[in-house]
Amino acid sequence: MMKKLRWPLLIVLLALVAIGVLLIGQQPAVLQPVVAPVIQPAKGGAYTEGLLGSAGRFNPVLDFNNPPDRDIDRLIFSGLVRFDDRGLPVGDLADSWGISRDGTVYNFSLRPKASWHDGKPVTSDDVIFTIDMLKDDQSNAPPDVREMWKQVQVKRLDDKTLQFRLPEPFAPFMDYLAFGVLPKHLLGELTYEEMVVAPFNLKPIGSGPYRFDRLETDQGKVIELVLKSFDNYYGKKSYIDQIAFKFYPDAKTALSAFKEGELMGIRQITSDVLPEVLKNPELNLYTSRLPEMVIVFLNLDNPKTPFFQDSSIRRALLEGLNRQLMANNLVDGQALLADGPIFPGTWAYYDGIEHISYNPNAAVEALKKAGYNFPAGGGSVRMKENVALAFELLHPQDDLHTKLAEAIQSDWTQIGISVTLKSIPYDELVNNYLNGRLYQAALVDLNLARSPDPDPYPFWHQAQVTGGQNYSKWDNRQASEYLEEGRVTVDISERTRLYRNFQVLFSQELPALPLFYPVYTYAVSPEVQGVRVGPMFDPSDRFNTIASWFLLARRTAGKTTTPEIVIPTPTP
């Protein structure tokens, strides 16, 4: 037996020796530690962006109706506060503030080093002067802004502190403090009417991160505006030295300019150019939820539509709508489905509320349970006690809303509801039909731009049923109490609780049918790094993080690391 094993054993031993020699010969060299380079932003460079529209006056008291002006003013001027992407106030010109226990007195302290671009210090007098301009009877500020400041007592305590005294507690007051502050030492001798035509508006001086450098005109129209980084800015200094804005009539023209190398960014990518932009690797897209909501208001107090008073019918109406298909097909996917009147991503939003999905079968069952069935003699409209599930849906007279209304009509027809469509110019729809409550159902947009505080009170409180904006005439005492307390309570955690309760109640009752929130799309060249866009309360909010954007970078020595030695597994 042993003699028969000698040769195989010798062969195995020789093989092991050979393998050992090979492994010794293949031992890797000693690997040296590697220093991984770190890319750090460097100061310098020029960024050029295309704005859609035309320039007007670069003055924050005059820019309410012109988005391109607001974009530019955001960089030139500062407010007392600004808002983060959750809608919470953070200091801008103000470095601190205090609020009285009863919520009626606000004391603000200005940053000691805040200065105007001409070197003069920013003072309390500048803030007070700007407020005087905002509340002037000739001001083009929104009516609620003018009325608010007419009711607030503003007191100068010293050069760097001031006080606001409200007639009653009003938690959303901080919204009204984000206005751009004007320099009194340059404009203080002018009336509002004189300020409107002042040369200042085309050569502004502010206190923001960028200062006016120059503008170029052609036949009396501004075609380019150039800003330079302000070296003495009190906040974080920007990396990008220069920002130039050029003006274009639409996104298509701006896209052509980008292709020609004239731009590095486009203010907004509209639906007509989105498919082309998505195929362009030379543009990075940033999307954000806009402060808008597409919604169907239901008149809960119209005798011709008694079924709207039944919350199960209202839920069935929402379940019968294929909102995702509408968003995909009609707005190119540039929308987020809405579950309630408070915007997602904000401090007040409650993500635990029920999401109602498209479920036509459940909608049909709900209608049957409520007693609405097809007539025995035939018909395509459900009825109950001679009351047909039929009503008129008003919608704005434009292409998008017409297509949305037609999609809504089609979905509801499939579950046995008859809808007649009527298109009306938007202003007429609001002024003549919604304000007068002379409608049955209406498809509209709620635009809450520049209102970071959710404050649902104006649209859903009982007191707003007559003469206010509670167009649905929702008369719910419990919801109203949540809203009453929410707008007078200073404590943010308590307000969060109250608005959470309101949202739960809203989702159960559905006094109106929220469809979706439109999305804003911003395009920037990959050359521009550090860009971040969060939820917006105005498209100019894209510049909230401008101090982190950069075009130039330098490599520096980073952390020393030793590469991992990997021994390959022998192949069988």
C-alpha positions in Angstrom: 0.0 0.0 0.0 2.7 2.5 1.0 4.8 1.8 -2.1 1.9 2.7 -4.3 1.6 6.2 -2.7 5.2 7.4 -3.0 5.1 8.8 -6.5 1.8 10.7 -6.1 3.1 12.2 -2.8 6.3 13.3 -4.4 4.5 15.0 -7.2 2.3 16.9 -4.7 5.4 18.1 -2.7 7.1 19.3 -5.9 3.9 21.2 -6.9 3.7 22.9 -3.5 7.4 24.0 -3.7 6.8 25.4 -7.2 3.7 27.4 -6.0 5.7 28.8 -3.1 8.4 30.0 -5.4 5.9 31.7 -7.7 4.2 33.4 -4.7 7.5 34.7 -3.4 8.3 36.1 -6.8 5.0 37.9 -7.0 5.1 39.6 -3.6 3.9 43.2 -4.3 6.2 46.1 -3.7 5.7 48.1 -0.5 2.9 50.6 -1.2 3.5 54.2 -0.2 0.8 56.2 1.4 -1.3 58.3 -1.0 -2.3 61.9 -0.4 -5.8 62.4 -1.9 -6.2 65.9 -3.3 -9.0 68.0 -2.0 -10.8 70.4 -4.4 -11.6 73.7 -2.6 -13.6 76.6 -4.1 -11.5 79.6 -5.1 -12.5 83.2 -5.5 -12.9 84.5 -9.0 -14.7 84.0 -12.3 -17.8 85.5 -14.0 -21.2 83.9 -14.2 -23.8 85.0 -16.9 -27.5 84.2 -16.6 -30.4 84.7 -19.0 -33.5 86.3 -17.4 -36.9 85.9 -19.1 -38.6 89.2 -19.5 -37.4 92.8 -19.4 -35.7 95.0 -16.9 -37.7 97.7 -15.2 -36.5 99.4 -12.0 -33.9 97.9 -9.6 -35.6 98.9 -6.4 -37.2 96.4 -4.0 -40.1 98.7 -3.3 -41.0 98.7 -7.0 -40.3 95.1 -8.1 -43.4 93.3 -6.9 -44.8 92.8 -10.4 -41.5 92.2 -12.3 -39.7 88.9 -11.6 -36.4 89.8 -13.4 -36.1 92.9 -11.2 -36.7 90.8 -8.1 -34.0 88.4 -9.1 -31.5 91.2 -9.4 -32.7 93.0 -6.3 -32.2 89.8 -4.3 -28.4 90.1 -4.8 -28.2 93.9 -4.5 -30.4 94.6 -1.4 -30.8 93.0 2.0 -33.9 92.6 4.2 -34.1 92.5 8.0 -34.7 88.7 7.7 -34.8 86.1 5.0 -36.3 82.6 5.0 -34.6 79.2 4.8 -36.1 76.5 2.6 -38.3 75.3 5.4 -39.9 78.7 5.7 -38.2 79.7 9.0 -36.8 83.2 9.4 -33.1 83.7 9.7 -31.2 86.9 10.3 -30.1 89.0 7.3 -29.5 92.7 8.2 -30.8 91.8 11.7 -28.4 89.8 13.9 -31.0 89.2 16.6 -34.6 89.9 17.6 -37.0 89.4 20.5 -40.7 88.9 20.6 -42.9 89.8 23.6 -44.9 87.0 25.3 -48.2 88.3 24.0 -46.8 88.5 20.4 -47.4 92.2 19.9 -43.9 93.7 20.3 -40.9 92.8 18.1 -37.4 94.3 18.9 -34.7 94.1 16.2 -31.0 94.7 16.4 -29.1 95.4 13.2 -25.6 94.0 12.4 -23.0 96.5 13.5 -20.9 96.1 10.4 -23.7 96.2 7.8 -23.0 99.0 5.3 -24.2 100.3 2.0 -22.2 99.8 -1.1 -21.1 103.4 -0.9 -19.6 102.8 2.5 -22.3 104.5 4.7 -23.6 102.4 7.6 -27.1 100.8 7.5 -29.2 102.2 10.3 -32.7 101.9 11.7 -33.6 105.1 9.8 -33.2 103.2 6.5 -35.6 100.5 7.6 -38.2 103.0 8.7 -37.9 105.0 5.5 -38.4 101.9 3.4 -41.6 101.0 5.4 -42.9 104.6 4.8 -42.5 104.0 1.1 -44.2 100.6 1.2 -47.3 101.9 2.9 -47.6 105.0 0.8 -51.0 105.3 -0.8 -49.4 105.3 -4.3 -47.3 102.2 -3.6 -47.6 99.3 -5.9 -47.0 96.9 -3.0 -49.8 94.3 -2.5 -52.8 95.7 -0.5 -52.1 93.4 2.5 -48.6 94.8 2.7 -49.7 98.4 2.6 -52.5 97.8 5.2 -50.2 95.9 7.5 -47.7 98.7 7.8 -50.4 101.3 8.3 -51.4 99.4 11.4 -47.9 98.8 12.9 -46.2 101.3 15.0 -42.5 101.5 14.1 -40.2 103.1 16.7 -36.5 103.9 16.3 -34.7 103.0 19.5 -31.2 104.0 18.3 -29.1 103.8 15.2 -29.0 100.0 15.2 -32.2 98.9 17.0 -35.9 99.4 16.3 -39.2 98.2 17.6 -42.4 97.1 15.9 -45.7 97.2 17.9 -48.7 95.3 16.5 -52.3 96.1 17.4 -52.8 92.4 18.1 -50.8 89.2 17.9 -50.0 88.1 14.4 -47.5 85.2 14.1 -47.1 85.6 10.3 -45.7 89.1 10.8 -42.2 87.9 10.1 -43.2 87.5 6.4 -43.5 91.3 6.1 -39.9 91.8 7.3 -38.1 90.3 4.3 -38.5 93.4 2.1 -35.3 94.9 0.6 -34.2 97.9 2.6 -33.5 101.2 0.8 -30.8 103.8 1.7 -32.4 106.9 3.3 -29.3 109.0 2.8 -29.8 108.7 -1.0 -33.6 108.7 -1.3 -34.9 110.3 1.9 -35.7 113.6 0.3 -37.9 112.1 -2.4 -41.6 111.4 -2.3 -42.8 108.0 -3.5 -43.8 109.5 -6.9 -40.3 111.1 -7.3 -38.6 107.8 -6.2 -40.4 105.9 -9.0 -38.5 108.0 -11.7 -35.3 108.5 -9.8 -31.9 107.7 -11.5 -31.2 105.5 -8.5 -33.4 102.8 -10.0 -31.0 102.2 -12.9 -27.9 102.6 -10.7 -28.9 101.2 -7.4 -26.9 101.1 -4.2 -27.8 98.4 -1.7 -26.3 96.4 1.1 -26.4 92.9 -0.3 -23.6 90.5 -1.4 -23.3 92.1 -4.9 -23.1 95.7 -5.9 -24.1 97.4 -9.2 -21.3 97.7 -11.7 -22.7 98.7 -15.0 -25.5 98.2 -17.5 -25.8 98.2 -21.2 -28.8 99.5 -23.1 -30.0 99.3 -26.7 -32.7 101.7 -28.0 -33.6 102.6 -24.4 -33.9 99.0 -23.2 -31.6 97.3 -20.7 -30.0 94.3 -22.4 -27.3 93.5 -19.8 -26.7 94.3 -16.2 -23.4 93.5 -14.4 -22.9 93.1 -10.7 -19.6 92.8 -8.8 -19.0 91.0 -5.5 -19.2 93.5 -2.5 -16.0 93.1 -0.6 -17.4 94.7 2.6 -20.5 92.5 2.8 -21.3 91.6 6.4 -22.2 88.0 5.5 -20.4 85.1 3.9 -18.4 86.5 0.9 -19.2 85.1 -2.5 -16.7 83.1 -4.5 -17.9 84.4 -7.9 -16.6 87.8 -8.6 -19.0 88.9 -11.2 -22.6 88.1 -12.2 -24.0 89.4 -15.4 -27.7 89.2 -16.4 -29.0 89.3 -19.9 -32.6 89.7 -20.9 -34.6 87.5 -23.3 -38.3 87.3 -24.2 -38.7 83.6 -23.5 -36.8 80.4 -22.6 -36.4 79.3 -26.2 -34.4 82.5 -27.1 -32.4 82.1 -23.9 -31.6 78.5 -24.8 -30.3 79.5 -28.2 -28.1 82.1 -26.5 -26.8 79.4 -24.2 -25.9 77.2 -27.2 -24.0 80.1 -28.7 -21.9 80.4 -25.6 -23.4 83.6 -24.3 -24.9 82.2 -21.1 -24.0 79.8 -18.2 -27.5 79.7 -16.8 -31.2 80.1 -17.7 -33.6 81.5 -15.1 -36.4 79.1 -15.9 -36.9 76.1 -18.2 -40.4 76.3 -19.4 -42.4 73.3 -20.7 -41.9 74.2 -24.3 -38.1 73.8 -24.2 -37.9 71.1 -21.4 -37.7 68.1 -23.7 -34.8 69.7 -25.6 -33.0 70.7 -22.4 -33.3 67.2 -21.0 -31.2 65.9 -23.9 -28.5 68.5 -23.4 -25.6 67.2 -21.3 -24.2 70.8 -21.1 -26.9 71.9 -18.7 -27.6 70.7 -15.1 -31.2 71.0 -14.1 -32.3 71.9 -10.5 -36.0 71.6 -9.6 -37.9 73.0 -6.7 -41.5 73.1 -5.6 -43.1 76.5 -6.3 -45.3 78.2 -3.7 -48.4 77.5 -5.9 -51.2 74.9 -5.9 -53.6 73.9 -8.5 -56.9 73.2 -6.8 -60.6 72.7 -7.5 -62.8 74.8 -5.2 -66.3 73.4 -4.5 -69.1 75.7 -3.4 -70.4 73.8 -0.3 -73.3 76.2 0.1 -74.8 76.2 -3.4 -78.4 74.8 -3.3 -78.0 73.4 -6.9 -75.2 71.1 -5.7 -76.3 69.7 -2.3 -74.0 66.6 -2.8 -71.0 68.8 -2.3 -71.9 69.0 1.4 -71.2 65.3 1.8 -67.5 64.7 2.6 -67.8 61.1 1.2 -68.8 62.5 -2.2 -65.9 65.0 -2.1 -63.5 62.2 -1.4 -65.0 60.2 -4.3 -64.4 63.2 -6.6 -60.7 63.2 -5.6 -60.3 59.5 -5.9 -61.8 59.6 -9.4 -59.1 62.0 -10.7 -56.0 60.6 -12.2 -53.8 63.4 -11.1 -50.5 61.8 -11.8 -51.5 61.2 -15.4 -52.5 64.9 -15.6 -49.1 65.9 -14.2 -47.2 63.6 -16.5 -49.0 64.5 -19.7 -50.1 68.1 -19.3 -47.2 69.7 -17.4 -44.4 67.3 -18.5 -44.1 65.8 -15.0 -43.2 69.2 -13.6 -45.5 68.9 -10.6 -45.8 67.2 -7.2 -49.2 65.7 -6.2 -50.8 67.8 -3.4 -52.4 66.4 -0.3 -53.4 69.6 1.4 -53.1 73.4 1.5 -49.7 73.5 3.4 -46.6 73.1 1.2 -44.5 70.0 1.8 -40.9 70.6 3.0 -42.0 73.5 5.2 -41.9 73.5 9.0 -45.7 73.4 9.2 -46.2 70.5 6.8 -47.4 67.2 8.4 -46.3 64.3 6.3 -48.6 61.9 8.2 -51.7 63.1 6.4 -53.4 60.6 4.2 -52.4 60.5 0.5 -55.5 59.8 -1.6 -54.5 57.9 -4.7 -56.4 57.5 -8.0 -59.0 54.8 -7.3 -62.0 54.9 -9.5 -63.4 51.7 -8.1 -63.4 53.0 -4.6 -65.0 56.3 -5.9 -67.8 54.3 -7.6 -68.5 52.3 -4.4 -68.6 55.5 -2.4 -71.1 57.1 -4.8 -73.3 54.0 -4.6 -73.1 53.9 -0.8 -74.2 57.5 -0.8 -77.3 56.5 -2.8 -76.2 57.8 -6.2 -76.9 55.1 -8.9 -77.7 55.1 -12.6 -81.4 55.5 -13.4 -83.3 52.3 -13.9 -84.5 53.6 -17.2 -81.0 54.1 -18.4 -78.6 57.1 -18.5 -75.0 57.9 -17.9 -75.4 60.2 -14.9 -75.9 59.0 -11.4 -78.9 60.2 -9.5 -80.4 60.2 -6.1 -84.0 61.3 -5.4 -84.1 63.2 -8.7 -80.8 65.0 -8.0 -78.2 64.3 -10.6 -74.5 64.3 -10.0 -74.0 67.1 -12.4 -72.4 70.5 -12.1 -70.5 73.3 -13.9 -66.7 73.6 -13.6 -65.3 77.0 -14.3 -61.7 77.3 -15.4 -59.3 80.0 -16.6 -59.4 80.8 -20.3 -56.0 79.4 -21.4 -54.6 76.3 -23.0 -53.2 74.6 -19.9 -56.2 75.0 -17.7 -58.5 74.1 -20.6 -56.7 70.8 -21.0 -56.7 70.2 -17.2 -60.5 70.8 -17.1 -61.1 68.5 -20.0 -59.0 65.7 -18.3 -61.0 66.3 -15.1 -64.3 66.1 -17.0 -63.2 62.9 -18.7 -62.3 61.2 -15.4 -65.5 62.2 -13.7 -67.6 61.1 -16.6 -66.2 57.6 -16.3 -67.6 57.2 -12.8 -71.0 58.6 -13.7 -70.6 62.4 -13.0 -71.7 65.0 -15.5 -69.5 68.1 -15.8 -70.1 71.1 -18.0 -67.0 73.2 -18.6 -67.0 77.0 -18.8 -63.8 79.0 -19.6 -63.5 82.5 -18.2 -60.6 85.1 -18.2 -58.8 84.6 -14.9 -59.4 88.0 -13.3 -63.1 87.7 -14.2 -63.3 84.2 -12.7 -61.9 85.5 -9.4 -63.6 88.8 -9.1 -67.0 88.0 -10.5 -67.5 84.3 -9.6 -65.3 83.3 -6.7 -65.6 86.5 -4.7 -69.3 86.5 -5.2 -69.6 82.8 -4.6 -71.5 82.6 -7.9 -70.1 79.2 -9.0 -70.5 75.5 -8.4 -66.9 74.3 -8.9 -63.8 76.1 -10.1 -60.4 75.1 -11.2 -57.9 77.7 -10.2 -54.3 78.3 -9.1 -53.4 79.5 -5.6 -50.2 81.6 -5.8 -48.7 82.2 -2.3 -45.4 83.6 -3.5 -43.3 85.5 -1.0 -45.4 84.1 1.9 -43.2 81.6 3.7 -45.6 81.5 6.7 -48.4 79.0 5.9 -51.2 80.9 7.6 -54.2 79.0 6.0 -56.6 81.3 7.8 -57.6 83.5 4.8 -58.8 80.5 2.7 -60.4 78.2 5.3 -61.6 80.1 8.4 -65.3 80.6 9.1 -64.8 84.4 9.3 -63.7 84.4 5.6 -66.8 82.7 4.3 -68.4 86.1 3.5 -66.3 88.7 1.9 -63.0 86.8 2.4 -61.2 84.1 0.5 -62.9 81.1 1.9 -64.4 80.5 -1.5 -65.6 77.0 -0.6 -67.6 78.4 2.3 -66.2 75.7 4.5 -67.9 76.3 7.9 -66.0 74.1 10.3 -65.6 75.4 13.9 -62.8 73.0 14.9 -60.7 73.9 11.9 -61.3 77.6 12.5 -60.1 77.3 16.1 -56.9 75.6 15.0 -56.3 78.5 12.5 -57.2 81.2 15.1 -54.7 79.9 17.6 -52.1 79.2 14.9 -51.9 82.8 13.8 -51.6 84.3 17.3 -49.3 81.8 18.9 -45.6 82.7 18.9 -44.2 79.3 19.9 -43.2 77.5 16.8 -43.7 74.0 18.3 -47.3 74.9 19.3 -48.0 76.3 15.9 -46.7 73.1 14.3 -49.1 71.1 16.5 -52.1 73.3 15.6 -51.4 73.1 11.9 -50.9 69.4 12.0 -54.4 69.0 13.5 -55.8 71.3 10.9 -54.2 69.3 8.0 -55.6 66.1 9.4 -59.1 67.6 9.6 -58.7 69.1 6.1 -57.8 65.7 4.6 -60.8 64.1 6.3 -63.2 66.8 5.2 -61.7 67.8 1.8 -63.6 71.2 1.5 -61.7 71.6 -1.8 -59.7 69.2 -4.0 -55.9 69.8 -4.1 -54.4 68.6 -7.4 -50.7 69.4 -7.5 -47.9 71.8 -6.8 -46.1 73.1 -9.9 -42.3 72.6 -10.0 -39.8 75.2 -11.0 -36.8 74.1 -13.1 -33.5 76.1 -13.2 -30.7 75.3 -15.7 -27.0 75.9 -15.0 -23.8 74.9 -16.8 -21.8 72.1 -15.0 -19.0 74.7 -14.8 -20.9 76.3 -12.0 -20.4 74.2 -8.9 -21.9 74.3 -5.4 -25.4 75.1 -6.6 -28.2 73.9 -4.4 -31.9 74.8 -4.8 -34.4 74.1 -2.0 -38.1 74.6 -1.8 -39.0 78.1 -3.0 -41.3 80.9 -1.9 -40.2 82.9 -5.0 -37.9 81.9 -7.9 -35.3 84.5 -6.7 -34.8 82.2 -3.7 -32.4 80.2 -5.9 -29.8 82.8 -4.9 -30.2 81.9 -1.2 -27.0 79.8 -1.5 -25.1 82.1 -3.9 -22.2 82.4 -1.5 -21.5 78.6 -2.0 -21.4 78.8 -5.8 -18.0 78.7 -7.5 -16.4 78.6 -10.9 -12.7 78.2 -9.9 -11.2 75.7 -7.6 -7.7 74.7 -6.3 -6.3 71.4 -5.3 -4.8 71.1 -1.9 -3.2 68.3 0.1 -5.8 66.2 1.7 -5.9 63.3 4.1 -3.1 60.8 3.8 -4.3 57.3 3.2 -2.6 53.9 2.6 -4.1 51.9 -0.3 -5.6 48.6 0.6 -3.6 45.6 -0.5 -5.8 43.2 -2.3 -4.6 39.6 -2.7 -6.4 38.0 -5.7 -8.2 34.8 -5.0 -6.5 31.9 -6.9 -8.6 30.7 -9.8 -9.5 27.1 -9.4 
